[in-house]
Amino acid sequence: MDAEAILTQLGYVPNDTLKKQLKEIQENTPGYEKIEKHIMDLNEHLKVNNAYVALSNTTKHLKIKVDSPTPQLAEEAHEKIKHFSQKYKVEVEKLPNKETYYILGFKG
């Protein structure tokens, strides 16, 4: 999948800066090519929970942000993230005291 398609799917308007940022994230994420499709699918599944995958501005990782308006929707989002991580062998790191995860890479 090319950078413009990925950025568009994540809700961004592609430009050179974002393409460069995505390329750095891809290069910094071990096994990215094995999990790219699953990350895009996760993003689609999380939309109903007001959660999404985004580019991180502080690290060279994709992040998963849970902005759910209710505890039930948030819990469902966290379960989907856990399932995604286990099923596709993706290492994720939840930030302490935040509703944010970083996608660190493929651990299979």
N, C-alpha and C positions, 0 to 999 in steps of 0.2 A: 504494500500500500504506500502511495507516495505521501510526502509531507503535507501537501495541500489538502489531500483527502482526509488525513488524520486530523489536522487542525480544524477543518470544517466540521468533521464529525464531533469534535470536542467543543464546538461552539465558538471557535475563533475565526476571525477574518484573516486569512493567510497573508503574511508579508515576510520580507527577508529576515527581519529580526526574529520573528517567531519560528521560521524555518531553521535558522541557526540554533536557536534554543532547543528545539525538538531534536535536531541532529546531535547536539551535545548530550541530551538526555538518553537518546537511543544508544550512543556510544558508551555511556556510563552505566547502562543497565545490562548486566550479564544475561545472555539468552533472550534479548529483547525480541528478536525475530520469531522465537518460538511462542511468545505470549502476546504479541501485538494484537492479534485477532480477538483473543480472550479479554484483553483490556478494553477494546472497543465494545464488545458485547456487554461487559460489566457496566460500562458507562450507560448503555441503553437500559439495562435492567434497574439501575439505581435511580433513574429519572423519576419514577413514581414515588420514590422516597425522599425527593428533594436532595439527592446526593449526586455527585458527579466526579469525573476524572478531569484533572486540569494540569497545566504546566506549573511547576513550582518556581517561584521567583527567588527562593532562598537556597535551594539545592538543585543539583542536576538530576532530579528524579521527577517522575509523574507523581502527583498526589491525588488522593481520594478525599474529597471533602463531604462531610455529612452535615447538611443544613436543614434537617427535618424539623417541621414545626411541632411534632408531637413525639413523646417518648416511644410510642409504638412504632411509628414510621422509622425513627432512628434505630431502634432495636432490629427491625427488619433489614435495614441497610447494613448494620454491623454483621448480621448473620450472612447476608449475601457476600460481603467482603471476605468473611471467614471461609465460606464455602468455595469462593473463587480461589482463594489462597491455597486451600487444601487440594481441591480437585486438579488445578493446573500447576501445582508445585511452584507457586509464586511467593517469594518472600516479601512480606509487607511489615512495616514498622508503624505502630500507632504512637502518635505523639502524646506524651503525658498531659493530662488535663485539657486535651483538645479533641475535637471531633474530626481529626485529620490523620490520614495514613500516608506513608510514602511507599511506592512500589520500588523495591530494591533490586529485583531481578528474579530470574528463573533459578530454582534450587534443585532441579531434577538431575 
